Amino acid sequence: MNSLTLRTKSCVRSIEHWLSRRLGHSSVTLAFRAMPWLQTARASLDAHDAHYRIEKALDEERQYIQRQWGLDAQNAPGFALGPLVEHHPGVRALAVDIGAGTGWVAGWLARQFELVHAIEPSRAAVTIAKRILAASNIEWHVGMAEDMLARLTLPSPALFVTGCVLSHLRDSETRTICRLVSQKAPRGSLLCFAECWGEEHHQPIWHVRSQDWWRSALPGWQLEFLSCNIEVPGRYKGIHGVKSS
């Protein structure tokens, strides 16, 4: 989860609480359930990109990356990227970071893999990443994940990573990304999705999907759902997978 994710969730909750005090909880709940269907394809991207265009973005992101590395955030519950990589030493050639932001995950992956494909729709974020990260084995792809994944050729098993990216996207975009991941992933590939799962819940730019939803979106993967509780009981974060067919 990046710093923008935390601010977005906080903002949405503040709006929901403010409206609840004035309109009543039941009315606001119904409204928020309907609002995700009004979410446009660019809503998440516009909020995401705007963050990286502010004047202090470079300094903020440099501090954020150093903090994440210092905390060994790759090992955090709900992500557990480090343990997954360690458990599969045969997958070390290729990694794909979907929604890489300014690259704290890509930078960590670059120390573990021969080549990292970092996909990021915000050119402003990539510009910052290149100023912060010194790794020469990160190949940046600026564009929407659906377009960039379609262009990739992966000759050997790869690791696919998302850091709370798909939880911001609508079902349609998320299904397309999952389908492309499955199409591009050779057998034996891994996935580490720091995404929400559990009791279905939808609000603007924040979506929790059931285990059955994820299984249907990722056929051919043996999935493990991590039990990292978030927000309220019944909602969790973290999905690992191995491509079995």
N, C-alpha and C positions, 0 to 999 in steps of 0.2 A: 504494500500500500504506500503510495507516495504522499507528499505533503498536500498536494491538491486534492486528493481523495478525502483526506481528513477534513479539509476546509469545506468541500462540497457537502459532505454528510452533515457537518455541523450547521451549515447554512440551511439545508433542507429541514432539519429538525427544528431550528429556530422558527422558520416560517410556519411549520406545522403546529408548534406549540402556541404561537401567537394567534393563529387562526382558531385554534381550539378554544382559547379563552373567550373569543368573541362570537364564534358561530356554533360552538358545541362540538364535542368530540365526534359524535356519530356523523354529522354532516361533513366534517373535515376528512374523516376516514374514507367516506364514499368518494369525495372529491379526489383524494390522493390515489385511490385505486383506479380512477378513470384517467388521471393525468398521464401515466406512462404511455397510454395509447396515443397521446398527443405529442409525445417526444419525437422530434424530427431526427433524421439520420445524422445531422450535423451538430445537434445540441451538445453532445458530450465533447466533440472535437472543438467546438468554439470555446467552451469553458476551459478546456485543457490548454489550447493554444494561447489564450489570453494570459494565462498565468506566466508563461515563459517570455512574454513580451514586455513585462513591467521592468522598470529601470534596475531594480535590485535583484533580478532573477538570477544572474550569474553568481553573485555572492551567496544568495540563499541556497542555490542548488549545490554549489561547492561544499557548503557546510552540511547540507542534507546528506550528500553522498559519503562524506567522511564520517558522519554520525552513524549512518547505516552500516558501513564497514566496521566501525569501532564496536558496534553492538552485535556484530555477527548476525545481522538481520536475516541473512540467507538460511539461518538455522531456526528461525522463529516458528513457534506453533502456527499452523495455518499456512505455512509455506514449506518449511523443512526441505529446502532445495539442497543444502549441503549433504544431509544424510542420504537423500535419493541418489545424488551423483556418486557419493562414496560407495553405495551399495551396488552400483553398476559400473565397474571400472572399464568394461568393454566399450562403453559409449563415451568417447573422448574426442572424436574428430569434429563433430558439428553440433552447434547449438543455435537455436532460433529464439530470440527474445522479442515477443510480440507486444507492442506498445512500450517501447524501451525507455521513453522519457529522456532524461539526461544521462541515463546509462549506469545507475549504480549496480543493477543486476548484470548488465552486459560487461561492465568492468570486472566484476567478480568472475563471470563465466570465462572471460578472456585468459584468466590465469589457470583455468582447468581444461579448456578445449583448444584445439588447433585453430578453429575458425568460428567466429560468432556472427551470425546474421542478425542485426539489430533493426527491427522494423518500427518506425515512428512517423506518425502523420504530421507532426508539427516541425516545420523546418527551423523555427526558433529554438526548439528544444535540442535538435541535432547540432545546431551551431554552438550552443552552450556545451553540449557533451564533448564535442571535439576540442573545445578549449580546456576542458577539465581532464579528460582521459588521455593517457599517453599510449594506450595499447594500439599496436599496429595490426592486430589480427581481428579487429572489429570492422565488419563491412556494413555500412549504414545504408538503409533503404528508406527513402523519404516518400511516404505515401500511405494510403489506407491499407490496412492489413489484408483485406480481401484481394486487392490488386497485387500487392507485393508477394504474398504467399503463392499466388498463381504463377509467378515468374520463377520461383525457386526450383532448382534441381538439386536433389539430395541423394548422392550415390551410396551413402551408408547410413546406418541408424543415427538418428539425431535426437537431441533433447529440445522440446518445445516448452517455453516458459511464458507465463503471463503473471503480472503482478497486480491483481485487482483491476484488470482492464475490462474484461467481458462483463463484469457486474455493473458497469456503467452503460453498456450497450443494449439496444433492443434485442428481442429474441431473434428477429430476422437476421441481423448482422452477426449475432453470436453463432447461430446455426451455420451460416455461411463460412465463418472462420473455422469452426470445428470441422466442417466437411472438408475444407481445404487442408487442414492439418492432417486429417485422416488420409486424404488422397496422396499427400506429399511424403508422409512418414513411411520409410521402409520398415519392414517387420523388425521388431526388437527396439524400436524407438521408444523414447520416454516422454512423458509430459508431466509438468509440474505447474498446476494452475492454482494460484492463490486467489481463488474465486469463491463466491458465496454459494452455499447449498443448504437445503433443509426445507422448512415449511415455506411454501410459495409466498413471496411478498414482492410487490412492485410499487415503486414511487419514482418520481422524475430522476433519471440518471442513477438509479440504484435498484438492482434486481437480484432477488434470491430465488434460485430454481431448485426443483426437487432432484433427488438422486435419479429417478426414472427419466426426468428431462435430460440430464447430462448423459445417461446411458444411451438414450435414443439419438442424441446429437453426436456421440462418439462411438459408433459401432466398431467392433474389431479391437477395442481396447479393454484390457483388464484394469478396472478402475478401483482405487482405494480412496475412500472419503475420510479425510482427517477430522478428528473430533475437537476442533478448536472452536469453542463457543464464541459467538459475537452478538452484540446488541441485546438480544432477548433469547430466552430458552427456545430451542427448536431451530435456531439459525446458526450455521457453522461456516467455516472457511477452510479451504484446502482440498485439492484433488490431485492425486498421483495416478499415473497410468503407464502401462507397458503395452506396446502394439503387438498383438498376438496373431493377427492375420491381415 
